[in-house]
Amino acid sequence: MLSLKNLSLEMEVEELKIPILHDINITFEAGKMYALTGPNGSGKSSLARVAMGIYPATGGQVIFEGKDITSLNITERARMGIGYAFQQPPRFKGMLVEDLLDLAMKEKNGPSCHVLHEIGLCPDEYRTRALDNSLSGGEMKRIEIATLLAMAPKVRIFDEPEAGIDLWSFRQLIEVIGSSHSADSITVVISHQEKILNMVDEIILMRDGTIEMRGSRDEIWPQIKESASCTCRQSCTLEDEQYAECPR
């Protein structure tokens, strides 16, 4: 179980403190898949990054499996079993794909390359590739997701996994994320995409740094879709019409 209690976040911009998150209270339960959605700037990624320890909370607590981990950094939280896939994955000059996957594997005596096959990359072609600019953004995205699958953390946070990849890969990644979810893990996906919102157990809609709505997929998605439909009749504001299947 991962709980965020009275969580707040401020970021300093040009010596000014800008409030980003406001008194967030939410609990993620093992065995469930969650979608964090909402307009740009609503605080989705910021919330996930506070949970991961990338951003230090200004106020409140982060509780994981009954322990207060608010003061722990990203490395310490990763060792406890929290994993994060960035929207724009970092590159590691001088490291090979197979080296990264071997580091991520929990069982060192097993092969790591099978996760490449799961996310649609040929192991023989990619194992010895360097994690540098020779890889496209979409390839890096898939390799990072493969790394998270190899880690098999208790909490898996995917920040817009559809970003920078083609439609075929997007469909395959949805299947991989869904099939790799287990009864003792927590999966949180930040996304605007209907196909992802329709596969989760709960949808959390954020706006202006707060949680506007939260509930089951069947309860929340129709409300989001209707709201988007009304907006689109005037001017479509969905970020990626190709994947979001604009209801206009």
MOGIFEN-V316199 format. One record per pair of residues at least 24 apart in sequence whose C-alpha atoms are under 10 Angstrom apart, sorted by sequence separation. I is the first residue (numbers start at 0). J is the second residue. If there is no record, write none. Layout:
# MOGIFEN-V316199
I | J
I | J
This chain:
# MOGIFEN-V316199
1 | 25
2 | 26
3 | 27
19 | 43
49 | 73
51 | 75
52 | 76
117 | 141
118 | 142
137 | 161
139 | 163
140 | 164
170 | 194
174 | 198
196 | 220
1 | 26
2 | 27
20 | 45
48 | 73
51 | 76
52 | 77
97 | 122
120 | 145
137 | 162
138 | 163
139 | 164
155 | 180
169 | 194
170 | 195
173 | 198
0 | 26
1 | 27
2 | 28
19 | 45
20 | 46
50 | 76
51 | 77
96 | 122
100 | 126
115 | 141
118 | 144
119 | 145
136 | 162
137 | 163
138 | 164
154 | 180
169 | 195
0 | 27
1 | 28
19 | 46
99 | 126
114 | 141
115 | 142
118 | 145
136 | 163
137 | 164
141 | 168
145 | 172
148 | 175
153 | 180
193 | 220
0 | 28
1 | 29
97 | 125
98 | 126
114 | 142
115 | 143
117 | 145
135 | 163
136 | 164
137 | 165
141 | 169
144 | 172
148 | 176
151 | 179
153 | 181
160 | 188
161 | 189
162 | 190
0 | 29
20 | 49
52 | 81
96 | 125
97 | 126
98 | 127
115 | 144
116 | 145
135 | 164
151 | 180
154 | 183
155 | 184
156 | 185
157 | 186
158 | 187
159 | 188
160 | 189
161 | 190
0 | 30
51 | 81
53 | 83
95 | 125
96 | 126
97 | 127
98 | 128
114 | 144
115 | 145
118 | 148
138 | 168
145 | 175
151 | 181
153 | 183
154 | 184
155 | 185
156 | 186
157 | 187
158 | 188
159 | 189
160 | 190
161 | 191
193 | 223
50 | 81
51 | 82
95 | 126
96 | 127
97 | 128
98 | 129
99 | 130
114 | 145
115 | 146
117 | 148
137 | 168
141 | 172
144 | 175
148 | 179
153 | 184
154 | 185
155 | 186
156 | 187
157 | 188
158 | 189
159 | 190
161 | 192
193 | 224
50 | 82
51 | 83
95 | 127
96 | 128
97 | 129
98 | 130
113 | 145
114 | 146
137 | 169
144 | 176
148 | 180
152 | 184
153 | 185
154 | 186
155 | 187
156 | 188
157 | 189
158 | 190
159 | 191
50 | 83
94 | 127
95 | 128
96 | 129
97 | 130
112 | 145
114 | 147
115 | 148
151 | 184
152 | 185
153 | 186
154 | 187
155 | 188
156 | 189
157 | 190
159 | 192
8 | 42
94 | 128
95 | 129
96 | 130
111 | 145
114 | 148
115 | 149
152 | 186
161 | 195
23 | 58
24 | 59
26 | 61
29 | 64
48 | 83
94 | 129
95 | 130
96 | 131
111 | 146
114 | 149
160 | 195
20 | 56
21 | 57
22 | 58
23 | 59
24 | 60
26 | 62
27 | 63
47 | 83
93 | 129
94 | 130
95 | 131
113 | 149
159 | 195
8 | 45
20 | 57
21 | 58
22 | 59
23 | 60
24 | 61
26 | 63
48 | 85
92 | 129
93 | 130
94 | 131
111 | 148
112 | 149
8 | 46
19 | 57
20 | 58
91 | 129
92 | 130
93 | 131
111 | 149
7 | 46
18 | 57
90 | 129
91 | 130
92 | 131
110 | 149
6 | 46
90 | 130
91 | 131
92 | 132
8 | 49
44 | 85
89 | 130
90 | 131
91 | 132
7 | 49
44 | 86
89 | 131
90 | 132
100 | 142
103 | 145
104 | 146
3 | 46
6 | 49
96 | 139
99 | 142
100 | 143
103 | 146
104 | 147
106 | 149
6 | 50
10 | 54
90 | 134
99 | 143
102 | 146
103 | 147
104 | 148
105 | 149
106 | 150
9 | 54
10 | 55
97 | 142
100 | 145
101 | 146
103 | 148
104 | 149
105 | 150
192 | 237
3 | 49
8 | 54
9 | 55
10 | 56
90 | 136
96 | 142
99 | 145
100 | 146
103 | 149
104 | 150
105 | 151
191 | 237
192 | 238
3 | 50
8 | 55
9 | 56
10 | 57
89 | 136
96 | 143
99 | 146
100 | 147
102 | 149
103 | 150
104 | 151
105 | 152
191 | 238
192 | 239
2 | 50
7 | 55
8 | 56
9 | 57
88 | 136
100 | 148
101 | 149
102 | 150
103 | 151
119 | 167
120 | 168
191 | 239
192 | 240
194 | 242
195 | 243
1 | 50
7 | 56
8 | 57
9 | 58
87 | 136
88 | 137
90 | 139
97 | 146
100 | 149
101 | 150
103 | 152
119 | 168
192 | 241
193 | 242
194 | 243
6 | 56
7 | 57
8 | 58
87 | 137
88 | 138
89 | 139
96 | 146
99 | 149
100 | 150
118 | 168
192 | 242
193 | 243
194 | 244
6 | 57
7 | 58
8 | 59
88 | 139
89 | 140
118 | 169
191 | 242
192 | 243
193 | 244
6 | 58
7 | 59
87 | 139
88 | 140
119 | 171
191 | 243
192 | 244
193 | 245
5 | 58
6 | 59
7 | 60
87 | 140
88 | 141
90 | 143
118 | 171
119 | 172
190 | 243
192 | 245
4 | 58
5 | 59
6 | 60
86 | 140
88 | 142
89 | 143
117 | 171
118 | 172
4 | 59
5 | 60
6 | 61
85 | 140
88 | 143
117 | 172
118 | 173
3 | 59
4 | 60
5 | 61
84 | 140
87 | 143
88 | 144
118 | 174
119 | 175
3 | 60
4 | 61
84 | 141
86 | 143
117 | 174
118 | 175
2 | 60
3 | 61
4 | 62
84 | 142
85 | 143
117 | 175
118 | 176
2 | 61
3 | 62
84 | 143
85 | 144
1 | 61
2 | 62
3 | 63
83 | 143
84 | 144
1 | 62
2 | 63
83 | 144
84 | 145
114 | 175
0 | 62
1 | 63
2 | 64
84 | 146
117 | 179
0 | 63
1 | 64
2 | 65
83 | 146
84 | 147
0 | 64
1 | 65
2 | 66
82 | 146
83 | 147
84 | 148
0 | 65
1 | 66
2 | 67
82 | 147
3 | 69
81 | 147
82 | 148
82 | 150
81 | 150
82 | 151
83 | 152
80 | 150
81 | 151
82 | 152
88 | 158
80 | 151
81 | 152
82 | 153
83 | 154
84 | 155
85 | 156
86 | 157
87 | 158
78 | 150
80 | 152
81 | 153
82 | 154
83 | 155
84 | 156
85 | 157
86 | 158
87 | 159
170 | 242
77 | 150
79 | 152
80 | 153
81 | 154
82 | 155
83 | 156
84 | 157
85 | 158
86 | 159
87 | 160
169 | 242
78 | 152
79 | 153
80 | 154
81 | 155
82 | 156
83 | 157
84 | 158
85 | 159
86 | 160
77 | 152
79 | 154
80 | 155
81 | 156
82 | 157
83 | 158
84 | 159
85 | 160
86 | 161
87 | 162
166 | 241
77 | 153
84 | 160
86 | 162
87 | 163
166 | 242
77 | 154
85 | 162
86 | 163
162 | 239
165 | 242
161 | 239
1 | 81
161 | 242
63 | 154
51 | 154
81 | 184
86 | 189
51 | 155
80 | 184
81 | 185
82 | 186
83 | 187
84 | 188
51 | 156
50 | 156
48 | 156
47 | 156
47 | 157
48 | 158
47 | 158
44 | 156
44 | 157
44 | 158
43 | 158
44 | 159
34 | 156
35 | 157
30 | 153
32 | 155
33 | 156
34 | 157
35 | 158
36 | 159
29 | 153
35 | 159
29 | 154
28 | 154
27 | 154
47 | 187
47 | 188
47 | 189
32 | 176
32 | 177
43 | 188
44 | 189
43 | 189
44 | 190
43 | 190
32 | 180
31 | 180
32 | 181
30 | 180
31 | 181
32 | 182
30 | 181
31 | 182
1 | 153
29 | 181
30 | 182
31 | 183
32 | 184
33 | 185
34 | 186
35 | 187
36 | 188
37 | 189
39 | 191
0 | 153
1 | 154
29 | 182
30 | 183
31 | 184
32 | 185
33 | 186
34 | 187
35 | 188
36 | 189
37 | 190
38 | 191
0 | 154
29 | 183
30 | 184
31 | 185
32 | 186
33 | 187
34 | 188
35 | 189
36 | 190
37 | 191
28 | 183
29 | 184
30 | 185
31 | 186
32 | 187
33 | 188
34 | 189
35 | 190
36 | 191
28 | 184
29 | 185
30 | 186
31 | 187
32 | 188
33 | 189
34 | 190
35 | 191
36 | 192
27 | 184
28 | 185
29 | 186
34 | 191
27 | 185
28 | 186
34 | 192
27 | 186
46 | 205
27 | 187
36 | 196
43 | 203
34 | 195
35 | 196
43 | 204
33 | 195
34 | 196
43 | 205
46 | 208
33 | 196
34 | 197
41 | 204
42 | 205
43 | 206
45 | 208
46 | 209
32 | 196
34 | 198
41 | 205
42 | 206
43 | 207
33 | 198
34 | 199
40 | 205
41 | 206
42 | 207
43 | 208
32 | 198
33 | 199
34 | 200
35 | 201
36 | 202
37 | 203
38 | 204
39 | 205
40 | 206
41 | 207
42 | 208
43 | 209
32 | 199
33 | 200
34 | 201
35 | 202
36 | 203
37 | 204
38 | 205
39 | 206
40 | 207
41 | 208
42 | 209
43 | 210
31 | 199
32 | 200
33 | 201
34 | 202
35 | 203
36 | 204
37 | 205
38 | 206
39 | 207
40 | 208
41 | 209
42 | 210
31 | 200
32 | 201
33 | 202
34 | 203
35 | 204
36 | 205
37 | 206
38 | 207
41 | 210
30 | 200
31 | 201
32 | 202
33 | 203
34 | 204
35 | 205
36 | 206
37 | 207
37 | 210
27 | 201
36 | 210
37 | 211
35 | 210
37 | 212
25 | 203
35 | 213
34 | 213
33 | 213
33 | 214
33 | 215
34 | 216
0 | 183
33 | 216
0 | 184
1 | 185
0 | 185
20 | 205
23 | 208
24 | 209
25 | 210
20 | 206
21 | 207
22 | 208
23 | 209
24 | 210
37 | 223
20 | 207
21 | 208
22 | 209
23 | 210
36 | 223
19 | 207
20 | 208
21 | 209
22 | 210
25 | 213
18 | 207
19 | 208
20 | 209
21 | 210
18 | 208
19 | 209
20 | 210
38 | 236
38 | 237
39 | 238
8 | 208
38 | 238
7 | 208
7 | 209
